[in-house]
Amino acid sequence: MTGRAPGRAVDAPRLWAIVGATGTGKSDLALDLAEVLRRRGNDAEIVNADAMQLYRGMDIGTAKLATADRRGIPHHLFDVREVDEEAAVAWYQPLARSVITDIQSRGADAILVGGSGLYVSSVIFDFSFPPRDPIIRSRLERELEDEGAGAMLERLRALDPATASRIDPKNGRRVIRALEVLEQGSATHGATLPQQPALWNADTRLIGLHVERSVLVERLDDRVEGMWRAGLVDEVAGLRRQGLERGVTAQRAIGYSQALAQIDGRLTQDEAIAETQALTRRYARRQVSWFKRYPGLAWHEPPVDAAALVGS
């Protein structure tokens, strides 16, 4: 059964993208938007673009919306990876586009929601990824283990300073991926937002949520404390038994690595919370900087009237 009123004219299916920093209310707006679209006669379904919400069991620390709170609206690409599996953006892009194409083939709007900038960009823009070479990668992984991330980053900086400046010095996986691409003859790593991005789907509406910095900082700090009260440490302990520390992506999630350190006694609870708060604030700044480069992005300060978005 669809949400279309009998005999009512409907718009052609569109792709909506709701982006912004963590803690700005993207999930709530996506639900409101889906309900408004349904009342107007267009079905709507939500597609996840948060890298860590792809993981099954990573719920508290990612502020994942519980199934019971999804208002009966179909949600896609949540809980599709185990914590010991990699969730690279090159894997995510074709999967997300396939889901969106399927949603629209059924006459429904797709609402892409998330704050992982590279994941969002890979879907909405004409965005390609350099090839992989398992032999080169295997050798670079051995060199990473022998030399450490710092030495590998210095090697990358000498070859491609622009890419090196965008990579977290502790993220050895991204460093060796960039070196792998360069060794195959590319002038640069390339997996970044194009200077003049073209939309993958011409009928795309870009919506950005912005919250004043001081308000957002307080909100994020409170959210982190709430995660600990809600049982994040117990969640992480359970995920450790499922292989969290074998996962090259999941184990680095903000909050999860700090909870692991608390469990192991390397951080006190207060230290783990404070470190998570600081990293979350830093991540939010990076998200804002990333999305500010999107051409045609309309910024809104919550609360946002979803009906006005549809009517505009």
N, C-alpha and C positions, 0 to 999 in steps of 0.2 A: 504493500500500500504506500502511496506517495502522499506528500503533504500538499498537493495542489488542489485548489478548489475547483469543482467541476465547471467546465466552460470558461474558466478564467484564463486570460492571456498570460503567458509567462515570458520572461526574458531568456535569451540564449544563455547557456551555462557560462559562468565566468570563473576565473581564478582570483581569489582574494588572498592577500598575504598580510598577516598581522605580525609586526615585528617590534622590537624594542628591548630595552634592558630587562634583566630578570627582576621580578617583583613589581612590574608596572600594570599587571592585570590583563595580560594578553589572552589567557584561557577564558576568563569571564566574558571578555568582549567577543571572542569567537563564538561562545554559546549564545550570547544575545543576538549576534549577527545571524547565526543559523536560524534562530527562532523567528526573527523578523523576515528573513527570506522565505521561510516556510509559510508564514502568514500571507505573504505577497503571492504565493503560488509556486515558488521555486524550492525544491528540495535542496538541502545543503548538508555536506559532510566535512568533517574536520580531519586534517592530515598533520601529523606531528613533524616539526622541524627542530626539535630539541635533541641534541646528540645523546644525552644521558637518559632521556625518557624512552629511548629505544630499548633500554635494558629491562628485562624481567626482574622484578624484585627491588629495583632501585626506585623506591616510591617516596619515602619521607624526605630524603636528601635532595630530590629533584622537584619537590612540590608537585608531584604528578596528581592529576585530577582523578579521584576515585571513580570507578565505574558507576556507582550509585549517584554521583553528582553530575553525570554527563547529559542529563535531561532527555535521555532517549535518542540522542543524536549520534549517529555512527562516527566512531573515532578510528583512525587508521595509523599504523606504524608506531603504536605503543606496545611495549613488551614483546618485541620481535627478535631480540638477541639475548643470549645468555651472557652472564658477566665475564666469562672467560673467552668470549669471541670478540674479534675486532669489528668496529663499526666505522670503517673509513668512509669519507664523503664520496669517493668514487664508487663505492658499493651502494651508498644511499641514493645517489642522484637518479639512476635509471629506475630504481624501485619506486621512489616517490613519484616520478613522472608517470610511471605505469599506473599507479593508484589513482592519480589525478585524472589521467585519460579515461580510466574505467568509470570513475565517478561522473565525469562529464558526458560519457557515452550514454549514461542512463538519464541524462537530462538534468542533473543536479549541479549546483555550484560546489566548488572545492574551496575550502578555507585552510590555507597553509599557516600554521601557527608555531612560532618558536623564536628563540633568541640566539641560536647558533648561526652566526653570520655566514660562514662558508657553506653550511648546509642549505640555508635559505637561498643564497646566491646561486648555488649549483642547480637549483630547481627553476627559479624564475627567470634567470638570464641565460643567454646563449653561452654556455660555459663548458669548456672541454678540459680534460685532464691528460697530463703527459702519460706515456706508456710505462709499464712496469717491466723490470728485468730481474727475475728471481736470483740469477747467478750473482749479479752485481749487488743486489740487496743482501744476500747471504754473506758476502764478503764484508760489506760495510757493517753489518750487524756484529760480526766477529771483531772488527776494528773498534766499534763502539764499546764492546765489552772490555777490550784490552786497553783502550786509550781514554775512555770516558767521554761524556757529552761535551765538556768544555773544549777539549782538543778538536773534536769533530766540528763543533760550531766555528772554531777559528779557521779550520780548513774551508768551511762554507763561506765564511766572511771574506776570505781572500778571493774566492771565485764569484760570489754573488752577494755583495754587501746588502743590497736592498732586501733580498729574501731573508738573510740572516737577521736583519734588524726586526723582522716581524715574528720571529720564532722565539718562544720561551726557551731560555738557555738550558732548562732542565728537561726539555722535551726531546730526548734523543731520537725518538721515532720520527719526528718531523724533520730533524736535521738529516738523518740518513736518507729519508725520502727525497729531500731536496738534492742531496749529493748524487743519489741514484739517477735522478732526472738529468742533472748536469753531465754525468758521465755518458749519457746516451746522446749527447750532442746538442741538447737544448741550451739556449743562451741564458735562460732563467728558469726557475722552478715552475712558474706559470699558474699555479693553482691559487689565484687571487682574483679579486673583482676586476674585470676588464676596465680600462680607462673609459671606454664608451660602450657600456653594456647594452645589448639588445634583448628585448623580452623574448623568452621562449614561447609564451602564450600571449598573443597580441592583446587579448581582452583580460588584462590583469589590473587589479586595483591594489595599490600599495598603501597600507595604513601603518603609521608608526605611533607608538605610545610613548609619551614623554612625561616624566614626573620631575619636579624641581629637585635639585641635587640634595639639599639638606633633608627634604621629606623622604626621598628615596633611601638615603643612608640610614635613617632611623628605622624605616620599614624593613630594610634588609637585615640590619642588626637584630631586630626583634624576630624576624623570620628564622634566623639561624638559632637563636636561643630556643624558639619554639620547636625546631627540629630535634634538638637534644631532649627537650621535655617529652616529645612525642615518641621517643625511642629509637633515634637514629643509631646509637651505638649497638643496640640489640639487632637492628636491621643489618648493620655492617658485619656483625659477628656471624649472622646466619649466611650472608653472602660470601664471607671468607670460606666457609665450609663448602660453598658451591664453586669455588675457584676464582674469587674476585681478584686475588693477587696474581693470577696467571693472565688476566685480561690486560692487554696493553692500553686499552682505552678506558675501561670502566674504573680501574683502580686509581686513576689520576683525577677522578671527579672531585670537585671542591666539596669538602665536608667528609667524603668517604676516606680519603687518605689521612685526614686529621683524626677521624674516629678510629682508624686502624692504629695510628700512633698512640692514641689514648689507651686502647685495649692492650697494646704492647708495653705501656708504661713510659713511652718516650715523650709524651705530653700529658700534663694534667688535663682534667676536663676544662678548666678555665682557659688554659693555654690553647687547647684544641678549638674551643669556641671562638676565642679571639683571633686565632689564625684564620679560621674559616670566614669570619666576618671581614677581615682585611682583604682576603683573596676574593671574596664575593664583591666587595666594593670596587676592587681593581678590575674585575671581570666586567662589571656593569659599565665602567668607563670605556673599556675596549668595545663593548657592544654598541654604545652610543656612537663612538667614533666610526665604527664600521658602517652602521646603517645611515649615518649622515651623508654618505657618499652615494646613496641610491637616488638616481634621477626620478622625479615624479612622485616621490614619497610624500604623502600628506601627514603631517604631525598633529597629534591630538593629545590633550591632557585629560586624563580620566577625572570623573566618569564621562564616558562617551555615549552619545545617543545613537544606538545602532540603526534606528529607523532613519535618522538624518543621513547616515552614511549611505544607505541603500537609495535614498531619494536624491542624493547629490549627484 
